[in-house]
Amino acid sequence: MEKVISKELVISSIINIINEKEENINYKTITYKIYSSKYSSDKKDIWHIFIDDKELTRKTNYFFTYKCKICLSESKISSIQFLRRFKNETNRCGLCKNKDEIKCNKQSDFMILRNSHKNIPKIKKSLLSFEQKKENSILLFNEKDDSFKKEYFTRHLTNYEYDRISKNIISINDGKYTQINNYEYCPIYQTNNQMLFTSILYDKNNNDIIKINHPILKCDICNNSWKAKTLEKFKNDNKILCKNCSFVNKIFNIRIYKNSNDETILYQSKLELKFIMLCNENKLLLKNGPKISYFFNNKNRTYNVDFQSKDKLIEIKDEHIWHKKEVESGKWKAKEDCVKKYCQDNNLTFLFITPINWNEQINKLSN
């Protein structure tokens, strides 16, 4: 209850508020609440001040004139200074602080001591090794309460999670660091900012701390590489998927099989699996089909053809609602036109296989 009263005293000391143009800010109420900011990195609860419905921040260009509760003198301060005054529940002004006898004596003693030691060289602080810094970081982290630790690991990878994802990492920091297996992952490392701790990689050979930004990853399904914003995005994912595979996987569960050459091939439906197994039995080498660009509904899109066998592109369609909707909307016609044009330009043949024309199209495949 004392803190609420003290903060009320800070607010009640305000005489007036003006903006950068020295115009008076006419307000009705000044209120305050304590909660964690949406974009805060440490998720700590902090005090927020509202002048009417507008929140006062460090960027608000206001100036506060207040009356000191101790010496009754008036002072003018910026928004940042007022926020600091509110946070620390300070009722004294700058004049009162400077007149404080204890503070004056300390300052006097300091000046005397400094003048008497002007010629004494400064002692350099000893540099800590990485292992010492890591150990200190863990000790400081363990002093935090359980809620802090739990919140921290919702935003950072544990050692187990990093090991699971690391097999998909091609490089870090836009391709700058590529020898991922040579670096040690450290999930808790002390920082000099409000985040307190972060996760890093340590390059032992060069004694270098590496921040984990902009990783280039390999997709578990299509094996293509792409740049992600963070590794933490995949914290709870069983598979590391690129944007395309992730999108498709929300509708169909993409699965992996092996062709007759023991290479990875992708499929989605039981009919596609049946087709792959048939090709393997007949020693027909089947590969994943190409990605072909097409235009539909004023947008550039990509059509992933299911398979390719020698000079034939193959699309397998079971009787499901998604294909019917594409036919109705005209999207399938746009795909069909682009793949036929692709086949014409590359001297290929396009086979469209459904349960109805299965036998007829399979015979064409072996020709």
N, C-alpha and C positions, 0 to 999 in steps of 0.2 A: 504493500500500500504506500510505503514511503516513496518508492520510485515514481508512482503515478502522481503523487503530490508534488514531487520535485520537478517533474516534467511540466506540470501545470504552472509552476512558478516561472519556469523558463518562458513559456508561452505568454503568461500574464505580464511579463516584463516588456513585451513589445509595445512601442509607442505608435509606430507607423511603418508601412512597407511601400517602397517605390520601385519602379522598373528602371531599366538602363537609360530611359529618356527622362528620368526624374518625375514621372507621372505617378500619382498616388494610386495604390492598389486598394480599391474598396472591396472589402470582404465582410462576410457575415460570421463565419466560423472558421476556426483552425482545429482540426481533429487529427488523431494519430492512431495507427494500428500496427500490430506486430505480426509479421508473416514472412515466409520465404518468397523471394522474387522468382518469377517464372523462368528467367534466363540466368539465374545465379548459378555459378559453378560449384559452390560448396553447399548450397541448399540450406543455409543457416537462416533462422528467423531473425529479421532485423526490423527496426522501427521505420515506419513510413508516415510522413506528415502531409496532410491535405489542407490546402487553403481553399475553402468551399469544396468544389469537386475536383480541383486540379492538384495533382501530386507535386510536391516540392522536391526537386532533384538537384544534383550538383551542377547541372546544365541550366537550371532556371536562373535567369538574369535578374534577380531581385536583390534589393538592399534593405536590411532591417535596422531600424533605430530602436534601441531598447534602453531601459533605465535600470541601472545596477541596483540590486536589492541591498547591497552593502554600503556603498558610498553615495548612492543616489545620483551619480553622474550619468550622462547620456553618451552612448557610443553607437557608431554606425558600422555594420559588418555585412559581408556578402552572404549569399545563400549557403555556400560551402561552410563558412565559419559558423553560421547559425545551426546547420545540421550537426556539426561537430559539437557545438554547445549543447544542443538538445540531447544528442547521444550520450555525452558525458555528464549530463545533468548539472551544468555549471551555472551558478548564480552570480559569480564574481565577474567583474569586467577586467579588461587588461590593466587598468590603472591599479586596481586592488591587488592584482597578482604581483605587479612590479614593486608595490610598496610592502609586500609581505616580508617581515623581518627575517624569517628563516631563509627565504629564497635569496634575499639580499646578502646575507652572511655567507651562504653557500657560493654565490657568484663571486664575492670578494675573495674568499679562500681559494677558489679555482683560479682567479686571475693572478693571485700571489704565487700559487704553485706553478702555474704555467710560465710566468716570467722567470722563476728561479730555475726552471728546467729547460730553458730554450736550447741549450747546447747539448742536451742528452739525446742521443739518437733514438728513434722509435724502434720498438721491438716488432719484428715481422711475425705475423701469425703463421704457425706451421700448417702446411697444406695436408689435408686428409686424403688418404687413398680412397679409391672407389669402394673397396670392401668396408672401410670404416664409415664412409658416408651411407652406404647401404644398411649397415648395422644400426647406425644412429637413426636412420629413417624408420626402420622397423620398430625400434624402441619407442620413438615418439608416436608412431602410429598406434602402438599397443596401449598407449596412455589414453587414447581417445575412447569415448563411450561406444557401446555396441551399436547404437543407432547411426553414428558417424561411419563406423566400419561397414555396416550393412549398406548404407547409401553409397559409399565409395565404390564398392564392388558391384553396384548396379550400373556404374558408368565406366568401370575398368575391367580388364580381363585378369582372371586368376592365371596361375602358371599352367594349370590343366587346360583351360580354355585357349590360351595362347598356343600351347603345343598342338592342340587339335586343329587350329586354323593355320599354323605356320607352314604346313605342307603345301598350302595353296599360295603362299606369298612368293611372288617373283622378285619384287623390289620394294624399297621404301623411299619416300621423299622424291616422287616423280622419277624413279629410276636411278637415283644417286647411289643408293646402297643395294647391292645385289647378293652379296654373300651372306644370306640370312642365317645359315647354319653356324656361321662363325661368331654370331652375336649372342650375348646372354640377355635374356628377358628379365627385367626387374619390375614387378608389379607395383612396388611401393618405393618411391624415391622423393625425398623432400625437395620442395621448390621454394623460391623466394617471393612468391606472390600469394594472393588470397586463396588459391587452390590448395595450398599447404603440401599436397602430395600429387604425384602423377606417375604414370608408367613409362618406362624408357627401355631402349636397347643399349647394351654396353659393348663397344668394340675393344676387346682386350689388347689386340695387337697395336692399335693406335691410341689406346687410353682415351677413347672418345665416347661421349654421351650422345646418343641419337634419339631425337624425338620422333615418335612414330606418326608420321603424317603422310597422306596421299599414297597409300599402298597400291601396288599393281598386283592383282590377284588372278589366279587361274580358276575357271569355272569347273565344278565337279562333273557337270553334265556335258557341255559342249567343248570343254578344254580351251575355249577362247580366253584371252586375257583382257582385263579392263581395269581402269583406275577407280578405286573407291575413295570415299571421303575419310573413313576411319575403319579400323579393325573392329571396334566395339559394336558396330552395327550388326555383326555376325555372332555376337556373344552367345545367343540362344539358338542359333541355327545348326541343324544337324548336317546340312549340306551347304557349301559355299557356292552360291549361284549368281551368275551375271544378271543384268537387268532383264534381258530377253527371257532367259530360262526361268527366272523368278516369276515373271509375269505369267508365262504359260503354265508354270507349275501350280499356280493358284486355281487354274481351271482343270488341267489334266495333270496327273501325277506322272512326270517324265521318268522313264526307267531306262536302265542300261543293259545291253546284251552284247554278245560277241559275234562278229561275223565269221566267215569260214577261214579268215586269215588271222583270227584271234585279236581283232581290233575292236575298239569300242564303237557301238552303234546305238542310236537312241530310238525309242519307240514310246507310244502313248496308249494305244488300244490293243485289245486281244487280237484283232484282225491284223495289225501291224506285226505283232509277235509271231503270229502264224505264218505270215509272209517271210519274215527273217529266217525262221526255222526251215521253211520249205527251200529257200535259197541255199542255206547251209547244207541241207541234205543232198542237194543237186550240185554242190560245189560251185555255185554262182557267187562271185565276190560282190557283196553288197556294201555300199558306203553311205554315209549321211549325205543328203542332197545339198545343193548349193543354196545360198541366200540371194534372192533376186529382188531388186527394188521395183516398186510399182506405185502408182498414184491413184488415190481414191478419196472422195469427199474433201478435196482441196488439201490433202496431206500426203507427204511422201511416206511410204510404208515399206516393210520388208516381208517378203513371202519366203518362208523356210520350206523348201521342197523336202518331202519325207526321205526319199532314197535315190541313189544313183547306182546303176549296174552297167558298166561299160559305156555304151553310147545311148543309154536310156535313162530318163528321169521318171521316177515313179511316185505317184501320190495315192495313198490308201485312205479311203473314206468309208467308215462304217455308217450305218443308218442312225445318226444322232442329230439332235436338234440344232447344234451349232452350225453344221454345214447347211442345213435347210434355211437357217436365218441368213447366212452369207449369200445363198442363191437368191433369196427374196430381196435383199438389200442391194444386190448388184456387186457386192464385194468379191464374190467368187468369180464373176465374169472378168473383173479387173485382174485378179490373180491369174486366171486361165489365159488371158490375152498376153500378160507379161511373160509367162513361162513358155508359151508357144513362140513368142518373138525370140526369147533366149535360145530355145532349141533350134530355131531357124538360123540364128547367127552363129551357133556353135556346132551345127551339123549333128543335132541330137534328136531323139524321139521321146515324146511324152506319153506315158501310160497312166490312165486314170482308172484305178481298180476299186470296185465296190463288191459287196457280197453277191450282187445280181450278175455282174459280168466277170466274176472271178476266173472261171475256167478259160474263157475266151482270151482274157488279157494275160494269163499265166502262160498260155501257149505262145503268145507274141514275145514273151520275155526270153525264151530260149532260142528264138530265131535270130 
